[in-house]
Amino acid sequence: MAQVPWDDARKHAFLAFQFNAQHQTYRERFPDAAYDVVLDGDAPVGRLYVDRRDDEIRILDIALLPEHQGRGIGRAVLKDLLAEAEAADKSVCIFVETYQQRAQALFGDLGFVQKEDHGISVLMEWRPETKGEAVRGLP
């Protein structure tokens, strides 16, 4: 948004519109999904949208505010989901944009592997039998 010549009010209105449109789309496509705010203590620092299916846990969206990235918050949230999946003997999947190299590296560190390539995104999957150190041992 820093590159557009809009005042703060217009930027805020655009981002609110964009968020609401995306949220509505998720609600329509995944009506049973959980839509949660990620907290650091009492402070909201991100969001997590998860669709818990019969055979898998699908992460629809995980995002942290830039100033809270790189502090282990996302890794902790993901490790909680992996522990939940392990207890239920389910896989965990997420689409990650190909330009999100940092996110792909994080998921790879947690034991996710690329399952499908869709050009602008890849489907990454974690399975309990291939968990390695994802739930136990990694900080």
PASEBA-1860 file (N, C-alpha, C; in nm, 3 decimals):
! residues 139
1> MAQVPWDD> 0.082/-0.119/0.000/0.000/0.000/0.000/0.087/0.126/0.000 ~ 0.213/0.111/0.038/0.301/0.228/0.042/0.319/0.289/-0.097 ~ 0.298/0.212/-0.202/0.323/0.261/-0.337/0.203/0.332/-0.399 ~ 0.086/0.315/-0.341/-0.031/0.383/-0.400/-0.042/0.524/-0.342 ~ -0.085/0.619/-0.424/-0.089/0.759/-0.380/-0.217/0.796/-0.306 ~ -0.268/0.707/-0.222/-0.391/0.731/-0.149/-0.361/0.781/-0.009 ~ -0.456/0.854/0.048/-0.441/0.893/0.188/-0.474/0.771/0.276 ~ -0.445/0.782/0.405/-0.463/0.669/0.497/-0.608/0.620/0.503
9> ARKHAFLA> -0.703/0.710/0.496/-0.844/0.670/0.503/-0.881/0.583/0.383 ~ -0.835/0.621/0.266/-0.867/0.543/0.146/-0.797/0.407/0.149 ~ -0.672/0.404/0.195/-0.601/0.276/0.208/-0.675/0.184/0.304 ~ -0.717/0.239/0.417/-0.790/0.160/0.516/-0.921/0.107/0.457 ~ -0.994/0.190/0.386/-1.120/0.148/0.325/-1.097/0.036/0.223 ~ -0.992/0.049/0.143/-0.961/-0.053/0.044/-0.927/-0.185/0.111 ~ -0.842/-0.180/0.213/-0.802/-0.302/0.283/-0.920/-0.367/0.355 ~ -1.008/-0.286/0.412/-1.128/-0.340/0.477/-1.218/-0.409/0.375
17> FQFNAQHQ> -1.236/-0.346/0.259/-1.316/-0.406/0.153/-1.255/-0.539/0.108 ~ -1.124/-0.540/0.088/-1.054/-0.660/0.043/-1.066/-0.772/0.147 ~ -1.046/-0.739/0.274/-1.058/-0.838/0.380/-1.200/-0.895/0.385 ~ -1.301/-0.807/0.380/-1.440/-0.853/0.388/-1.476/-0.943/0.270 ~ -1.430/-0.909/0.152/-1.458/-0.992/0.034/-1.392/-1.129/0.048 ~ -1.268/-1.132/0.093/-1.199/-1.259/0.111/-1.266/-1.342/0.220 ~ -1.300/-1.279/0.330/-1.364/-1.350/0.441/-1.499/-1.408/0.397 ~ -1.575/-1.331/0.322/-1.705/-1.379/0.272/-1.686/-1.500/0.180
25> TYRERFPD> -1.585/-1.494/0.095/-1.558/-1.607/0.006/-1.524/-1.732/0.086 ~ -1.439/-1.717/0.188/-1.406/-1.831/0.273/-1.533/-1.885/0.341 ~ -1.616/-1.798/0.392/-1.740/-1.839/0.459/-1.831/-1.919/0.364 ~ -1.840/-1.874/0.240/-1.924/-1.943/0.142/-1.866/-2.077/0.102 ~ -1.736/-2.082/0.078/-1.672/-2.206/0.031/-1.644/-2.305/0.143 ~ -1.624/-2.255/0.264/-1.588/-2.342/0.377/-1.674/-2.307/0.498 ~ -1.803/-2.336/0.493/-1.894/-2.291/0.599/-1.867/-2.350/0.737 ~ -1.798/-2.463/0.744/-1.771/-2.527/0.872/-1.633/-2.494/0.928
33> AAYDVVLD> -1.559/-2.409/0.858/-1.423/-2.375/0.901/-1.424/-2.287/1.026 ~ -1.314/-2.293/1.098/-1.293/-2.206/1.215/-1.214/-2.084/1.170 ~ -1.256/-1.969/1.218/-1.192/-1.842/1.184/-1.145/-1.779/1.314 ~ -1.014/-1.785/1.340/-0.960/-1.744/1.469/-0.861/-1.629/1.456 ~ -0.851/-1.553/1.564/-0.751/-1.449/1.576/-0.633/-1.509/1.652 ~ -0.513/-1.487/1.602/-0.391/-1.533/1.669/-0.351/-1.425/1.769 ~ -0.329/-1.467/1.893/-0.293/-1.374/1.998/-0.149/-1.398/2.044 ~ -0.084/-1.291/2.082/0.044/-1.296/2.153/0.015/-1.233/2.288
41> GDAPVGRL> -0.007/-1.318/2.388/-0.060/-1.268/2.514/-0.204/-1.226/2.489 ~ -0.236/-1.101/2.515/-0.370/-1.049/2.489/-0.379/-0.969/2.359 ~ -0.266/-0.954/2.290/-0.262/-0.871/2.169/-0.292/-0.952/2.044 ~ -0.389/-0.907/1.964/-0.413/-0.975/1.836/-0.298/-0.947/1.739 ~ -0.240/-1.054/1.683/-0.124/-1.040/1.595/-0.143/-1.107/1.460 ~ -0.255/-1.176/1.440/-0.275/-1.244/1.312/-0.407/-1.316/1.307 ~ -0.420/-1.400/1.203/-0.543/-1.477/1.187/-0.509/-1.618/1.141 ~ -0.603/-1.708/1.169/-0.588/-1.848/1.131/-0.726/-1.899/1.089
49> YVDRRDDE> -0.735/-1.944/0.965/-0.858/-2.004/0.914/-0.828/-2.151/0.889 ~ -0.907/-2.239/0.952/-0.882/-2.383/0.943/-1.012/-2.457/0.915 ~ -1.007/-2.546/0.818/-1.120/-2.632/0.784/-1.085/-2.774/0.829 ~ -1.149/-2.820/0.935/-1.124/-2.954/0.988/-1.216/-3.053/0.918 ~ -1.157/-3.134/0.833/-1.232/-3.229/0.751/-1.220/-3.368/0.811 ~ -1.296/-3.463/0.755/-1.292/-3.599/0.808/-1.154/-3.662/0.799 ~ -1.082/-3.633/0.690/-0.954/-3.699/0.667/-0.833/-3.607/0.675 ~ -0.855/-3.478/0.692/-0.741/-3.385/0.698/-0.780/-3.257/0.769
57> IRILDIAL> -0.678/-3.184/0.809/-0.694/-3.048/0.858/-0.639/-2.959/0.747 ~ -0.724/-2.873/0.693/-0.683/-2.785/0.584/-0.665/-2.644/0.639 ~ -0.543/-2.594/0.633/-0.518/-2.455/0.671/-0.556/-2.370/0.551 ~ -0.657/-2.289/0.566/-0.702/-2.203/0.458/-0.619/-2.077/0.451 ~ -0.583/-2.025/0.567/-0.507/-1.900/0.572/-0.443/-1.886/0.709 ~ -0.318/-1.851/0.710/-0.251/-1.813/0.833/-0.169/-1.689/0.800 ~ -0.186/-1.585/0.877/-0.116/-1.460/0.851/-0.088/-1.390/0.983 ~ 0.032/-1.337/0.994/0.072/-1.259/1.110/0.109/-1.119/1.063
65> LPEHQGRG> 0.083/-1.021/1.148/0.126/-0.885/1.118/0.279/-0.886/1.103 ~ 0.331/-0.807/1.009/0.475/-0.810/0.981/0.563/-0.793/1.105 ~ 0.523/-0.706/1.195/0.607/-0.682/1.313/0.608/-0.799/1.412 ~ 0.523/-0.899/1.389/0.518/-1.016/1.477/0.571/-1.142/1.408 ~ 0.617/-1.129/1.286/0.673/-1.242/1.213/0.816/-1.267/1.259 ~ 0.860/-1.392/1.245/0.997/-1.427/1.278/1.023/-1.441/1.426 ~ 0.918/-1.448/1.507/0.934/-1.458/1.652/0.887/-1.593/1.706 ~ 0.853/-1.687/1.616/0.812/-1.821/1.658/0.663/-1.837/1.684
73> IGRAVLKD> 0.586/-1.730/1.666/0.442/-1.737/1.693/0.374/-1.829/1.592 ~ 0.401/-1.809/1.464/0.342/-1.893/1.360/0.382/-2.038/1.375 ~ 0.509/-2.062/1.405/0.559/-2.199/1.425/0.483/-2.265/1.541 ~ 0.461/-2.192/1.649/0.389/-2.248/1.764/0.245/-2.282/1.727 ~ 0.179/-2.195/1.653/0.041/-2.222/1.609/0.039/-2.346/1.522 ~ 0.133/-2.356/1.429/0.138/-2.471/1.339/0.168/-2.600/1.415 ~ 0.258/-2.593/1.510/0.290/-2.714/1.588/0.169/-2.761/1.668 ~ 0.086/-2.668/1.716/-0.038/-2.708/1.784/-0.130/-2.782/1.686
81> LLAEAEAA> -0.141/-2.732/1.564/-0.224/-2.800/1.464/-0.168/-2.937/1.429 ~ -0.036/-2.950/1.421/0.025/-3.078/1.390/0.001/-3.178/1.503 ~ 0.007/-3.131/1.627/-0.021/-3.220/1.740/-0.166/-3.266/1.737 ~ -0.257/-3.175/1.703/-0.399/-3.210/1.689/-0.416/-3.314/1.579 ~ -0.350/-3.293/1.466/-0.360/-3.386/1.353/-0.301/-3.522/1.389 ~ -0.189/-3.521/1.458/-0.127/-3.648/1.497/-0.221/-3.727/1.588 ~ -0.282/-3.661/1.685/-0.375/-3.729/1.777/-0.495/-3.786/1.703 ~ -0.538/-3.720/1.595/-0.654/-3.764/1.518/-0.614/-3.849/1.396
89> DKSVCIFV> -0.484/-3.872/1.378/-0.432/-3.945/1.263/-0.480/-3.885/1.131 ~ -0.463/-3.752/1.120/-0.502/-3.679/0.999/-0.381/-3.609/0.940 ~ -0.388/-3.584/0.810/-0.287/-3.502/0.746/-0.323/-3.355/0.765 ~ -0.226/-3.268/0.738/-0.248/-3.123/0.739/-0.201/-3.072/0.604 ~ -0.285/-2.992/0.538/-0.252/-2.938/0.406/-0.270/-2.787/0.404 ~ -0.193/-2.724/0.317/-0.204/-2.580/0.296/-0.152/-2.546/0.156 ~ -0.219/-2.452/0.089/-0.167/-2.396/-0.035/-0.076/-2.280/0.002 ~ 0.044/-2.278/-0.056/0.140/-2.170/-0.032/0.180/-2.113/-0.168
97> ETYQQRAQ> 0.174/-1.980/-0.181/0.214/-1.917/-0.306/0.361/-1.945/-0.331 ~ 0.396/-1.963/-0.459/0.534/-2.000/-0.492/0.633/-1.889/-0.456 ~ 0.589/-1.764/-0.453/0.680/-1.656/-0.418/0.703/-1.646/-0.267 ~ 0.627/-1.718/-0.189/0.640/-1.716/-0.042/0.746/-1.817/0.003 ~ 0.870/-1.793/-0.034/0.979/-1.884/-0.005/0.999/-1.904/0.147 ~ 0.983/-1.797/0.222/1.000/-1.807/0.368/0.894/-1.900/0.428 ~ 0.770/-1.888/0.381/0.663/-1.975/0.430/0.690/-2.120/0.389 ~ 0.731/-2.141/0.264/0.761/-2.277/0.219/0.873/-2.338/0.303
105> ALFGDLGF> 0.972/-2.258/0.337/1.082/-2.309/0.420/1.032/-2.348/0.559 ~ 0.947/-2.265/0.618/0.891/-2.295/0.749/0.814/-2.426/0.745 ~ 0.725/-2.440/0.646/0.647/-2.564/0.636/0.738/-2.683/0.612 ~ 0.841/-2.665/0.529/0.938/-2.773/0.507/1.008/-2.812/0.635 ~ 1.049/-2.713/0.715/1.114/-2.742/0.844/1.023/-2.822/0.936 ~ 0.892/-2.801/0.924/0.797/-2.871/1.009/0.758/-3.008/0.954 ~ 0.813/-3.047/0.839/0.787/-3.179/0.785/0.686/-3.184/0.672 ~ 0.641/-3.068/0.624/0.551/-3.066/0.510/0.632/-3.095/0.383
113> VQKEDHGI> 0.567/-3.160/0.287/0.627/-3.184/0.157/0.533/-3.132/0.050 ~ 0.589/-3.098/-0.064/0.507/-3.051/-0.175/0.431/-3.169/-0.233 ~ 0.300/-3.154/-0.241/0.213/-3.260/-0.292/0.170/-3.231/-0.436 ~ 0.137/-3.104/-0.464/0.092/-3.064/-0.597/0.147/-2.927/-0.630 ~ 0.175/-2.905/-0.758/0.219/-2.774/-0.806/0.108/-2.716/-0.893 ~ 0.058/-2.599/-0.855/-0.050/-2.533/-0.927/-0.003/-2.405/-0.996 ~ 0.125/-2.394/-1.021/0.179/-2.276/-1.089/0.208/-2.163/-0.994 ~ 0.104/-2.089/-0.953/0.127/-1.977/-0.861/0.127/-2.021/-0.715
121> SVLMEWRP> 0.087/-2.146/-0.691/0.089/-2.198/-0.555/0.120/-2.347/-0.557 ~ 0.164/-2.396/-0.442/0.188/-2.539/-0.425/0.106/-2.587/-0.307 ~ 0.056/-2.709/-0.318/-0.013/-2.771/-0.206/0.092/-2.847/-0.127 ~ 0.106/-2.810/0.000/0.201/-2.876/0.087/0.123/-2.961/0.188 ~ 0.180/-3.076/0.222/0.111/-3.170/0.309/0.204/-3.224/0.416 ~ 0.149/-3.239/0.535/0.218/-3.304/0.647/0.135/-3.427/0.683 ~ 0.201/-3.538/0.705/0.132/-3.660/0.746/0.193/-3.709/0.878 ~ 0.110/-3.764/0.966/0.162/-3.812/1.094/0.278/-3.910/1.080
129> ETKGEAVR> 0.273/-3.996/0.980/0.379/-4.097/0.965/0.509/-4.037/0.913 ~ 0.507/-3.912/0.865/0.629/-3.848/0.816/0.666/-3.727/0.900 ~ 0.617/-3.723/1.022/0.631/-3.603/1.104/0.774/-3.571/1.143 ~ 0.860/-3.672/1.155/0.997/-3.646/1.195/1.001/-3.566/1.326 ~ 1.062/-3.449/1.321/1.076/-3.365/1.439/0.972/-3.255/1.446 ~ 0.869/-3.262/1.362/0.775/-3.150/1.353/0.702/-3.121/1.483 ~ 0.662/-3.223/1.554/0.587/-3.200/1.678/0.680/-3.207/1.797 ~ 0.777/-3.296/1.792/0.870/-3.310/1.903/1.008/-3.258/1.861
137> GLP> 1.065/-3.174/1.939/1.204/-3.139/1.921/1.234/-3.004/1.859 ~ 1.162/-2.961/1.758/1.193/-2.831/1.699/1.145/-2.719/1.790 ~ 1.225/-2.615/1.802/1.183/-2.503/1.887/1.064/-2.430/1.829
END
